[in-house]
Structures are given as C-alpha cells and as structure tokens.
Amino acid sequence: MHQRHLPANWIHHRRLPLVAGLCSGALAALLAWVVIDIAHTKARTEIAAQAQSHLLQIRDRLDRQLQSTLSVPETVAAFVSAQGGMSPEIFSTVVGRLLEHQRNIRNLALAPDNVISDIYPRLGNERALGLHYLDNPQQRNAVERAIQTRRTVVAGPIPLVQGGLGIVSRTPVFLATPPGKTPVGGPRYWGIVSLTVNADTLFADVGLHTEQMGFQVAARGLDAMGAQGAVFVGRPQLFDESPATLDIPLPGGGSWILGAVPVGGWKAAGQAPALIVMLSYVFAVVVGLLSARLVRAHQQVLALATHDRLTGLPNRRLFEDRLSQAVLAAQRDHRAGALLLLDLDGFKAVNDERGHASGDQVLVRVAQRLSSLTRASDTAARLGGDEFALVLNAVESPEAAMATAHAVLAALLTPMGLDNGQHVLIGASVGVALFPQGSAVEGVPALMDRADRALYVSKRNGKGLASLADAPGVPGVPGVQGSVA
C-alpha cells in the first residue's frame, strides 16, 4: 500500500502497531475457527464429489459391460425373428461363437411360447429346460414387461433354477413379416431369448466387490426394485450412513442404486488436517487471504457438484432444479415452456472406432452447439453419457418448440472436427414436452417421462427425428414428428 493513501500523521500514533497487533490477534483467533469449519466443509464436499465420481466410474463400466452382453441376445433374437426359429444345431454353433469371448455370460436360452426349449451351454443347465416363465413368480413380471414393451428387460440379481445368483435379460421375439405380405394384427409373438449373466464376476469386473479409492460401495434394488429393493452387494448398513448415491437405470424399466461412504466413515474422513489448524494460528497476518482462498476453493467444489466436468454444462442435479423452477414460473405467468430431451445417434460408434478421447471431444462440441442455440433464460444440460436436455423457459406455440428441436437436429448434423483434424458425423433424436399442460402443476418426473416417451418414439421411427409428446393423461403416440434431411 502506498504511503499517500494513509493518514498524514499515522506515523505519530505510537500505539497503532499495538492496536493493530491486538486486533490481528483477536481476528486471527476468531477466524481460526471459521477456517477450520470451512476446511472441514471443503474436505467433506471434496470427498462427497470424489465418492460421486467413483460411483460414476462404476456405472460407466457397468453400462459398457451390459451393452456388450446384451448385444448377444439381440443378435439371436434378430436371427429368430428373420428365420422364424433356430434349429438346435444352428443354435449351438451360433451361440457358441457369440459367447466365446464373453466370460461373464453364464448361459443363453431359447423359450418359444415362454417355455425354455434349448440352452447353451447345456451341461450344468439341464434343470432349466422346460421351465415355463409365466408359471415362475420370480420371472413372470419381467417376461410380461418385455412382451408388453417389446424391449429387452433386465432383472436381478435373482436366484436361478440351476443354482446361484444371476442377472437375467429377457428379449422378446416377434416374427418378421415376409416381404410382400401385410401384417394382420401386428407382428406375431414367438417367444423369449433369455440371457443369464454371472452376477459375481460382473460385479467384480466393474469394481463393486472391492474397496477402491478409499470408499466402501454397496448396491441395492434386488430384482430392479430401486430404493425399495434389498441390498445385494456390500453392507446393508451402508445405506444408513448418508452415502453418496447414484441411480443405475436398467433396460426395460427398474433400477439399481449404488451407495458409497469413505472407509472409516464420514466423520474421520472429513476432519480438517492438523496442519491447517496450526497454520491458521501461526500465520495470523495472512488469515484473511487464506480464508478467501478456502472460500473460493469451496465454491469451485460446489460448482463441480452441479456442473458436468467434461462439457461445463449443468448436470442432472442442477438441470432438475432449473426445470422445476421453469415449470412453476410458466404456471405463475400463464405461459408455455418446453423440455427437449436429446439422445445422440451414432455416438457409440465414435467411441468404439476412434476411442473415448474422440468421444469426449464430440460431447464437448455438442455442448457448445447446444449452448449457442439457447437464450440466456434457457438451460442446456448434460444428463449423462450421450444424453442432453434443453429447457426453454418460454415458447409461443408447439410449432415454435418443434422449430427449436429441428434447429438442434440440423446443428448436430454438421460434421464435427476433432483435435486430430478428422471429422465425425453424428445425429440426434429429440423428444419434446410442453409445460404447463392444464390447471395443475405437473411434476418434474412426469414431465420428463412424457419427453422420454416422445424421444423413444423418435428413435423407434428411425432416429434423427423430433417428436412432440401428448398432454398428460392423453393416450396415444406423440402427435407431431419431423426430421431434418
């Protein structure tokens, strides 16, 4: 500080150094407790963020494992649908090749009319032959859900007829209509292709059975029951210790919930280091600067907890909060808003063919393009993986919301340049849901469910489409669809 900024007679105040010393000492003694408390909170917040990151890594590994294993029954189902069946010889040959490098798969079974007629490998699984799924209470619900949704349904871990615990997928098979013929009453149901995954080896591969990064992990949601399901990995008491949690949606509905706590518990992990306490008292003259730095670090940790680390967009937690506020504001101001859910098309191929580093670059480019299409009052967010969302706080009409959706599709169709000079081409499918829809405020889960169903329609109808969801309580498929050439 320059001397001219101080009082002209400051040097004559002999007691000023003493007063300043006493004030600094008193302030240091007071701020020491503040610093300790901030350090404690910062440590707890950082550990919670690390726990969440650890769970995200486990979920990503589990998603990749499930995608790899579920491709096997989908392949077999496609063959049966096209051929009308599969002989035992072909079944044994084809499935044997498919399972050659899948160490986690325990067996795969064909169940025409929901009765297991063939299984590979047969040795050790003979007890499953002849099992009628609809007569088995533990498996009936999953099979009926698969038939109703016409999608693969994952359930488990469940006890198996042949012994042990497994994760079981049910893939419904509907026979393809021969060329030139018009289907009557829709595709004919053939049966189920059932895949059983060894739960123990799968969980070990993704890191659920071991203490890693200083955290204990547990999983609950037996038979895809989510928070209502029993704990099937780790200590049941872990979910009573305020764990960091992460939901794992399963194909066909249902979910598992992962929980993580530091080894030794939150109290021990969150204690402020003794060095910080000591420095808070010893370096009293710099306590203000130290406090400012700790507060700034604390804010940075909170920002990481609400924003996606890769793209910088709001994450699911912040997105749901902003969506809830947008719904309430739209109801209060008697205007319409719109929710757009996006799912990238062709992104998995980028990861598989060019590596995850290129995939991360694509996600960053997508985030930049979405941000460029939003207004200051709107929100663009990354929900996880290749899923994004837009919250439009005010739209004039359904057509205006669909125009924005088509602008998104057009923007994402433009080739994206990578750091290595190469370009990749991806697309997207969009589901659009307007709010509010009626006199009552619609809950965020219901609104997202409508948009998700519209997104599913877009993907089912060929991808690269935008579909508008019906109003709540109105049956039928979304009423407006469009694509960008």
KELUM-186060 format. One line per 10 residues: number of its first residue (from 1); for each residue x, y, z of C-alpha. Coordinates in Angstrom, 1 decimal. Example, Ala and Ser with C-alpha at 12.3 -4.5 7.8 and 13.67 -1.06 7.14 Angstrom:
residues 2
1> 12.3,-4.5,7.8  13.7,-1.1,7.1 $
//
This chain:
residues 485
1> 0.0,0.0,0.0  1.4,3.4,-0.9  2.0,5.8,1.9  0.0,8.6,0.4  -3.2,6.6,0.9  -2.6,6.6,4.7  -3.4,9.5,7.1  -0.6,12.0,7.1  0.1,11.7,10.8  -0.2,7.9,11.0 $
11> 3.5,7.5,11.9  2.9,9.5,15.1  0.4,7.1,16.5  2.7,5.0,18.7  0.0,2.7,19.9  -1.2,1.9,16.4  1.1,-1.1,16.0  0.0,-2.5,19.4  -3.7,-1.9,18.5  -3.2,-3.5,15.1 $
21> -1.4,-6.4,16.7  -4.1,-6.9,19.2  -6.8,-6.6,16.6  -5.0,-9.0,14.3  -4.5,-11.5,17.1  -8.2,-11.3,18.1  -9.2,-11.6,14.5  -6.9,-14.5,13.9  -8.3,-16.3,17.0  -11.9,-15.7,15.7 $
31> -11.1,-16.6,12.1  -9.2,-19.7,13.1  -12.5,-21.4,14.0  -14.0,-20.1,10.7  -11.1,-21.5,8.7  -11.3,-24.8,10.5  -15.0,-25.0,9.8  -14.6,-24.1,6.1  -11.8,-26.6,5.8  -14.0,-29.3,7.4 $
41> -16.8,-28.5,5.0  -14.5,-28.3,2.0  -13.0,-31.7,2.8  -16.4,-33.2,3.2  -17.6,-31.7,-0.1  -14.5,-32.9,-1.9  -14.8,-36.4,-0.5  -18.5,-36.4,-1.5  -17.6,-35.3,-5.0  -14.9,-38.0,-5.2 $
51> -17.4,-40.6,-4.0  -19.8,-39.4,-6.7  -17.1,-39.6,-9.3  -16.2,-43.1,-8.1  -19.8,-44.2,-8.5  -19.9,-42.7,-12.0  -16.9,-44.7,-13.0  -18.5,-47.9,-11.7  -21.7,-47.1,-13.5  -19.9,-46.4,-16.8 $
61> -18.0,-49.7,-16.6  -21.3,-51.5,-15.7  -23.1,-49.8,-18.7  -20.3,-50.9,-21.0  -20.5,-54.5,-19.7  -24.3,-54.6,-20.1  -24.2,-53.2,-23.6  -21.6,-55.7,-24.6  -23.5,-58.7,-23.1  -27.0,-57.6,-24.3 $
71> -25.8,-57.4,-27.9  -25.7,-61.3,-27.8  -29.4,-61.9,-27.2  -30.3,-59.1,-29.5  -28.4,-60.8,-32.3  -30.0,-64.2,-31.6  -33.5,-62.6,-31.4  -32.9,-60.9,-34.8  -32.0,-64.3,-36.3  -35.0,-66.0,-34.9 $
81> -37.3,-63.1,-36.0  -36.0,-63.3,-39.5  -35.9,-67.1,-39.8  -38.9,-68.0,-37.8  -36.9,-70.2,-35.4  -33.5,-71.7,-34.8  -32.6,-75.4,-35.0  -30.6,-76.9,-32.2  -27.5,-77.4,-34.4  -27.5,-73.8,-35.5 $
91> -28.3,-72.6,-32.0  -25.3,-74.4,-30.6  -23.0,-73.2,-33.3  -24.0,-69.6,-33.4  -24.4,-69.1,-29.6  -21.1,-70.9,-29.0  -19.3,-68.4,-31.2  -21.1,-65.4,-29.7  -20.2,-66.5,-26.1  -16.6,-67.4,-27.0 $
101> -15.2,-64.1,-25.5  -18.0,-63.3,-23.0  -16.7,-64.6,-19.7  -19.5,-63.1,-17.7  -22.3,-64.8,-19.6  -23.5,-67.9,-17.8  -26.0,-69.2,-20.4  -28.4,-68.3,-23.2  -31.7,-69.9,-23.6  -34.5,-70.0,-26.3 $
111> -38.0,-70.1,-24.9  -40.7,-70.3,-27.7  -44.1,-69.6,-26.2  -42.2,-68.7,-22.9  -41.0,-72.3,-22.3  -37.3,-73.0,-22.4  -36.6,-75.5,-25.2  -32.9,-75.1,-25.7  -30.0,-73.7,-23.6  -26.3,-73.1,-24.2 $
121> -24.2,-74.5,-22.7  -26.4,-77.4,-21.8  -24.0,-79.0,-19.4  -24.9,-77.9,-15.9  -28.1,-76.1,-17.0  -30.3,-79.1,-17.7  -32.6,-78.2,-14.8  -33.7,-75.1,-16.7  -35.1,-77.0,-19.7  -38.8,-77.0,-19.7 $
131> -39.1,-74.0,-17.4  -42.3,-72.1,-18.1  -41.6,-68.4,-17.3  -45.2,-67.5,-16.7  -45.5,-70.2,-14.1  -42.5,-68.8,-12.2  -43.4,-65.9,-9.9  -39.8,-64.7,-9.8  -39.6,-64.3,-13.5  -43.1,-63.8,-14.7 $
141> -43.2,-60.0,-14.2  -40.0,-59.4,-16.2  -41.2,-61.6,-19.1  -44.6,-59.9,-19.2  -43.0,-56.5,-19.2  -40.7,-57.4,-22.0  -43.6,-58.7,-24.1  -45.6,-55.5,-23.4  -42.8,-53.1,-24.1  -41.3,-55.1,-26.9 $
151> -37.9,-54.2,-25.4  -35.2,-56.1,-23.6  -35.8,-56.2,-19.8  -33.1,-56.7,-17.3  -33.9,-58.1,-13.9  -31.8,-59.3,-11.0  -29.8,-60.4,-9.3  -32.2,-63.2,-8.8  -31.9,-66.9,-7.7  -31.6,-69.2,-10.6 $
161> -33.3,-72.6,-11.1  -29.9,-74.1,-11.9  -28.4,-72.5,-8.7  -26.6,-69.3,-7.8  -27.4,-65.7,-8.5  -27.6,-64.1,-11.9  -28.6,-61.1,-13.8  -31.2,-62.1,-16.4  -32.2,-60.3,-19.6  -35.4,-61.1,-21.4 $
171> -35.5,-60.2,-25.1  -38.9,-60.7,-26.8  -39.0,-62.0,-30.3  -41.7,-61.0,-32.8  -41.6,-62.8,-36.1  -40.8,-60.6,-39.1  -43.5,-60.2,-41.8  -42.5,-61.8,-45.0  -41.9,-59.4,-47.9  -45.0,-58.5,-49.9 $
181> -47.4,-59.5,-47.1  -49.3,-57.1,-44.9  -49.2,-58.0,-41.2  -52.6,-58.6,-39.6  -53.0,-57.5,-36.0  -49.3,-56.7,-35.7  -46.2,-58.9,-35.6  -46.7,-62.4,-34.2  -45.1,-63.1,-30.8  -42.7,-66.0,-31.0 $
191> -41.1,-66.2,-27.5  -38.2,-65.1,-25.4  -34.4,-65.1,-25.8  -33.1,-65.3,-22.2  -29.5,-64.4,-21.2  -28.1,-65.1,-17.8  -25.0,-63.2,-16.6  -22.9,-64.3,-13.7  -23.6,-61.5,-11.2  -20.5,-62.2,-9.0 $
201> -17.9,-62.0,-11.9  -19.7,-59.0,-13.4  -19.7,-57.0,-10.2  -16.1,-57.9,-9.6  -15.1,-56.7,-13.1  -16.8,-53.3,-12.5  -15.3,-52.8,-9.0  -18.3,-53.4,-6.8  -16.7,-56.1,-4.6  -13.6,-54.2,-3.6 $
211> -12.7,-51.1,-1.6  -11.3,-48.7,-4.1  -10.2,-45.0,-3.9  -10.8,-45.1,-0.2  -14.5,-45.9,-0.4  -16.8,-48.7,0.6  -19.5,-49.4,-2.0  -22.9,-51.2,-1.8  -25.7,-51.7,-4.2  -29.4,-52.2,-3.6 $
221> -32.5,-52.7,-5.7  -32.8,-56.5,-5.9  -34.7,-57.5,-9.0  -34.5,-53.9,-10.3  -36.6,-52.6,-7.4  -34.5,-49.5,-6.8  -34.7,-47.9,-3.4  -37.4,-50.4,-2.4  -35.2,-53.4,-3.2  -32.9,-55.3,-0.9 $
231> -29.1,-54.8,-0.7  -27.3,-57.4,-2.9  -23.7,-56.1,-2.7  -21.9,-54.7,0.3  -23.1,-53.9,3.8  -26.8,-53.2,4.2  -25.9,-50.7,7.0  -24.0,-48.5,4.5  -27.3,-47.0,3.2  -28.0,-45.8,6.8 $
241> -24.7,-43.8,6.8  -25.7,-40.9,4.5  -23.9,-42.3,1.5  -23.3,-40.7,-1.9  -25.8,-42.4,-4.2  -26.2,-42.9,-7.9  -29.1,-44.5,-9.8  -28.4,-47.1,-12.5  -31.5,-47.4,-14.8  -31.9,-50.8,-16.3 $
251> -33.2,-51.7,-19.8  -36.9,-52.2,-19.7  -37.5,-50.3,-16.5  -36.4,-50.5,-12.9  -33.1,-49.6,-11.5  -30.3,-50.3,-9.0  -28.9,-47.8,-6.6  -25.2,-47.5,-5.7  -24.0,-46.1,-2.4  -20.5,-45.1,-1.3 $
261> -19.0,-43.9,2.0  -15.4,-43.3,2.9  -13.5,-46.2,4.6  -13.8,-45.3,8.3  -16.9,-43.2,7.9  -17.6,-39.6,7.1  -16.6,-38.2,10.4  -13.0,-39.4,10.2  -12.7,-38.6,6.5  -14.0,-35.0,6.9 $
271> -11.7,-33.9,9.8  -9.7,-30.8,8.9  -6.0,-31.5,8.7  -4.0,-30.5,11.8  -1.6,-28.5,9.5  -4.5,-26.2,8.5  -5.4,-25.6,12.1  -1.8,-24.9,13.0  -1.2,-22.5,10.1  -4.5,-20.7,10.9 $
281> -2.9,-19.6,14.2  0.7,-19.2,13.2  0.1,-17.2,10.1  -2.4,-14.8,11.7  -1.3,-11.9,9.4  -2.4,-13.9,6.3  -5.6,-15.4,7.7  -7.8,-13.2,5.5  -6.1,-14.3,2.4  -6.2,-17.9,3.5 $
291> -9.9,-17.7,4.2  -10.6,-16.1,0.8  -8.7,-18.9,-0.9  -10.5,-21.6,1.0  -13.9,-20.0,0.2  -13.0,-19.8,-3.4  -12.0,-23.5,-3.4  -15.2,-24.3,-1.6  -17.2,-22.5,-4.3  -15.3,-24.4,-7.0 $
301> -16.1,-27.7,-5.4  -19.8,-26.7,-5.2  -19.6,-25.8,-8.9  -18.2,-29.2,-9.8  -21.1,-30.8,-7.9  -23.7,-29.0,-10.1  -21.9,-29.0,-13.5  -20.6,-31.6,-15.8  -16.9,-31.8,-15.6  -16.3,-32.6,-19.3 $
311> -18.7,-30.1,-21.0  -19.2,-27.5,-18.3  -23.0,-27.7,-18.8  -25.3,-28.1,-15.8  -25.5,-31.7,-14.7  -28.7,-33.6,-13.9  -29.0,-32.3,-10.4  -28.9,-28.6,-11.4  -31.0,-29.4,-14.5  -33.8,-30.8,-12.5 $
321> -33.7,-27.8,-10.2  -33.9,-25.3,-13.1  -36.6,-27.4,-14.8  -38.7,-27.3,-11.6  -38.3,-23.5,-11.4  -39.2,-23.2,-15.1  -42.4,-25.2,-14.6  -43.5,-23.1,-11.6  -42.7,-19.9,-13.4  -44.7,-20.9,-16.5 $
331> -47.7,-21.8,-14.4  -47.4,-18.5,-12.5  -47.0,-16.3,-15.6  -49.6,-18.3,-17.7  -47.2,-19.1,-20.5  -45.8,-22.2,-22.0  -42.3,-23.7,-21.8  -40.8,-26.8,-23.3  -38.5,-29.6,-22.3  -36.3,-31.2,-25.0 $
341> -34.6,-34.5,-24.3  -31.8,-35.4,-26.8  -30.1,-38.7,-27.3  -27.1,-38.8,-29.7  -27.3,-41.2,-32.7  -24.0,-42.8,-33.7  -22.1,-41.7,-30.7  -21.2,-45.3,-29.6  -19.6,-45.9,-33.0  -17.3,-42.9,-32.4 $
351> -16.2,-44.3,-29.0  -15.7,-47.8,-30.4  -13.9,-46.8,-33.6  -11.9,-43.7,-32.6  -11.6,-44.1,-28.8  -13.0,-42.3,-25.8  -10.8,-39.3,-26.2  -12.5,-38.5,-29.5  -15.9,-39.3,-28.0  -15.2,-36.8,-25.2 $
361> -14.3,-34.2,-27.9  -17.6,-34.9,-29.6  -19.5,-34.4,-26.4  -17.8,-31.0,-25.9  -18.7,-29.9,-29.4  -22.3,-31.0,-28.9  -22.4,-28.9,-25.7  -21.1,-25.9,-27.5  -23.6,-26.1,-30.3  -26.5,-26.6,-27.9 $
371> -25.3,-23.6,-25.8  -25.2,-21.5,-29.0  -28.9,-22.3,-29.7  -30.2,-21.3,-26.2  -31.2,-17.9,-24.9  -29.9,-16.5,-21.7  -33.1,-17.6,-19.9  -32.9,-21.2,-21.2  -30.8,-24.1,-19.9  -28.7,-26.6,-21.8 $
381> -27.6,-29.6,-19.7  -25.9,-32.9,-19.9  -27.7,-35.7,-18.1  -25.1,-38.3,-18.5  -23.4,-40.4,-21.3  -24.7,-39.1,-24.6  -28.0,-37.7,-23.2  -28.6,-33.9,-23.2  -31.6,-31.7,-22.4  -32.8,-28.2,-23.1 $
391> -35.2,-26.2,-21.0  -37.0,-23.5,-23.0  -38.5,-21.1,-20.4  -40.9,-19.5,-22.9  -42.3,-20.8,-26.2  -45.1,-19.2,-28.2  -46.5,-22.4,-29.6  -45.9,-26.2,-30.0  -44.6,-25.3,-33.5  -42.0,-22.9,-32.0 $
401> -40.8,-25.7,-29.7  -40.6,-28.1,-32.6  -38.7,-25.5,-34.6  -36.1,-25.3,-31.9  -35.9,-29.1,-31.9  -35.3,-29.2,-35.6  -32.7,-26.4,-35.3  -30.9,-28.7,-32.8  -31.1,-31.7,-35.2  -29.7,-29.5,-38.0 $
411> -26.9,-28.2,-35.9  -25.8,-31.6,-34.8  -25.8,-33.0,-38.4  -23.0,-30.7,-39.3  -19.7,-32.7,-39.2  -17.7,-32.1,-36.0  -13.9,-31.5,-36.2  -11.7,-33.4,-33.9  -8.3,-32.2,-32.5  -6.5,-34.5,-34.9 $
421> -8.0,-32.9,-37.9  -10.5,-35.6,-38.6  -14.3,-35.1,-38.8  -17.1,-37.2,-37.5  -20.8,-37.2,-38.3  -23.4,-38.0,-35.8  -27.1,-37.2,-35.3  -29.6,-37.0,-32.6  -33.2,-37.9,-31.7  -35.3,-35.5,-29.7 $
431> -38.4,-35.8,-27.5  -40.3,-32.6,-26.8  -42.8,-32.0,-24.0  -44.6,-28.7,-23.3  -45.5,-27.3,-19.9  -47.7,-26.4,-18.2  -50.4,-28.7,-19.6  -53.6,-27.9,-17.6  -54.5,-26.1,-14.4  -52.3,-28.2,-12.1 $
441> -48.5,-28.0,-12.0  -47.1,-31.1,-13.5  -44.3,-32.8,-11.5  -40.8,-32.9,-13.0  -40.7,-36.8,-13.1  -44.0,-36.9,-15.0  -42.8,-34.2,-17.4  -39.5,-35.9,-18.1  -41.4,-39.2,-18.6  -43.5,-37.6,-21.3 $
451> -40.5,-36.2,-23.0  -38.7,-39.5,-22.7  -41.6,-41.4,-24.3  -41.5,-38.9,-27.2  -37.8,-39.5,-27.5  -38.4,-43.2,-27.7  -40.9,-42.6,-30.5  -38.3,-40.7,-32.4  -35.7,-43.5,-32.0  -38.3,-46.2,-32.8 $
461> -39.3,-44.4,-36.0  -35.9,-44.2,-37.5  -33.8,-41.8,-35.4  -32.9,-38.3,-36.5  -36.4,-37.2,-35.6  -38.1,-34.8,-33.2  -41.4,-36.0,-31.6  -43.9,-33.9,-29.6  -45.4,-35.6,-26.5  -49.1,-35.6,-25.8 $
471> -50.6,-33.7,-23.0  -50.7,-35.5,-19.6  -53.4,-38.1,-19.5  -53.9,-38.1,-23.3  -53.3,-41.6,-24.6  -51.5,-42.3,-27.9  -48.2,-41.6,-29.5  -46.8,-38.1,-29.8  -48.7,-36.1,-32.3  -46.0,-34.1,-34.2 $
481> -42.9,-35.6,-35.7  -40.3,-34.2,-38.0  -36.8,-34.8,-39.3  -34.0,-32.8,-40.8  -32.6,-34.0,-44.0 $
//
